[in-house]
Amino acid sequence: MPSDLLTPRLADLMEEHQEELATIESIDSGAVYTLALKTHVGMSIQTFRYFAGWCDKIQVSKLSGTQNIHF
């Protein structure tokens, strides 16, 4: 599976199991369930979707004249 499909797939799986994840997060962090569901898990899903959109937009190019520079 190409790496540009992994992040959206992870977000899909998190969304599919968000109630379970919120329950685990609530137990683990002591947060109220609705806070864990809407904020911790919900915003994590949104973050994964946001960064998934950048996978095909980041381009790397070599700067000319840098072959003799040593870091």
Secondary structure as the mmCIF struct_conf table of DSSP 4:
data_model
#
loop_
_struct_conf.conf_type_id
_struct_conf.id
_struct_conf.beg_label_comp_id
_struct_conf.beg_label_asym_id
_struct_conf.beg_label_seq_id
_struct_conf.end_label_comp_id
_struct_conf.end_label_asym_id
_struct_conf.end_label_seq_id
HELX_RH_AL_P HELX_RH_AL_P1 SER A 3 GLU A 16
TURN_TY1_P TURN_TY1_P1 HIS A 17 HIS A 17
HELX_RH_AL_P HELX_RH_AL_P2 GLN A 18 SER A 29
HELX_RH_AL_P HELX_RH_AL_P3 TYR A 33 LEU A 35
HELX_RH_PI_P HELX_RH_PI_P1 ALA A 36 VAL A 41
HELX_RH_AL_P HELX_RH_AL_P4 GLY A 42 ALA A 52
TURN_TY1_P TURN_TY1_P2 GLY A 53 LYS A 57
HELX_LH_PP_P HELX_LH_PP_P1 LYS A 62 LEU A 63
TURN_TY1_P TURN_TY1_P3 SER A 64 GLY A 65
TURN_TY1_P TURN_TY1_P4 GLN A 67 ASN A 68
#
